[in-house]
């Protein structure tokens, strides 16, 4: 007799608890079944040697089937079993999807003196995604309050709000508005849009990954996306800097932007 082990995870590596792993022999008879724990791991024991179909299922996820041959070894390891979220392949329905700022984030990362990275968040923003049919005609618009910049260091945050950087008293709003959407594959897209910062507008494309659509806790329909881009400070006249050793700049000229969005259909 042998044991069969595996770990149930989401596509991005998070453990899936409460899932089941069922082993069915070549004759279609269920031989063993087990449930995954909080870490996603599952063990089923007492399997005679031979071929099996393993069926993996978990609430809120699409099922997965895999064939395996159990030999004389005491343990046969299936490794990581990735379960797509149910509805992950379904594109958002046409209509207005309002960004939920409580479950979304916009993070900027800058290189500091050419060595380490400083991370900051823009905590106050709102916006919507207008999903069209065809999807390529969809649009995105986001408004950001620059006073909500937060790097977990108040003196640095005050400097970022000053005329050296965001100049929030003169320019109380950052705006992003798309003007095109291009499909790369089923889950990856490029959003072409204009970022307006300090009354300067420049094109900033977003590399977007779609994570699926599903129900929220109160019955609402949610869609999830992540996006990345890079922004040059020089494009927006944010050129403050200090030079240290051999001309090395205190703050890098390019910012990496990482975005996670949940939007609710309205």
Secondary structure, DSSP 4 states (H G I P E B T S, - for coil): -EEEEEEEE-TTS-B--S-EEEEEETTS-EEEEEE--TTSEEEEEEEPSEEEEEEEE-TTB--EEEEEEE-SSSEEEEEEEE-PBTTTTSPPPSEEEEE-GGG-EEEEEEEETTTEEEEEEE--EEEEEEE-SSGGG-EEEEEE-GGGEE-S-HHHHHHHHSTTTT-TTT---EEEEEEEEEESSSSEEEEEEEEEETTEEEE--EEEEEEEEEE-TTS-EEEEEEEEEEEEGGGGT-----EEGGGEESEEEEEEEEEEEEEEE-
